[in-house]
């Protein structure tokens, strides 16, 4: 599993199990635009941490809904990635994540609970250039080579 990012010197990055997804529609992919109160907006693949008692697929489906309001079904696992970064609140983590191709089966606004996240659809090549995490960009590139 490839490792992306660099650990912060002198800080311990705890392993954080996570799952992310790539949903395609009419040549575009779904992204979450995150607009934190304390900084500039950025783009991520929808997804996030695995809660206790969940597996990757359950977490992916839940997180996709919370961030975008989309109802999804997980397809094949595209890849696994590791990504060093710092969570809001200054906690250094190393996401250890599965990335899945997902199918959108509907929309349910009641699922979307993360007010600082907004659904955007972007061309995959543009997404690669603009995604915050190198691991997410790499996963999109890998998906582009075999989107089925």
C-alpha angles and dihedrals in degrees: 000000000000120000120221132190129021128271116244110254112255094009128107114229110206117215110255116193110218145159133212135184143212115214118184128201127169093342095312132100129222117249134175114235105207117202108187120195092236104047152009122310120259139184127245136170108259111263140070148174124001111239121219110283094021130109124213094271095049091049092047093053093046095046093046089056095044093050103036110013089238122136109221142180117213116237128181123345105248098191147318122250139183119211128183113212144132121259122221103280093045098273112149113219140168108222110216100195146171116218117209138189105238135195119220109226099173149322128265116179090193089069093059107092103149103093094188092058125082130183115243129175116216139172107265094236090052089046090056089056095046107037114115096224123059088212091059091049091050091050091051090050090050090049091049090059090057113010096171 
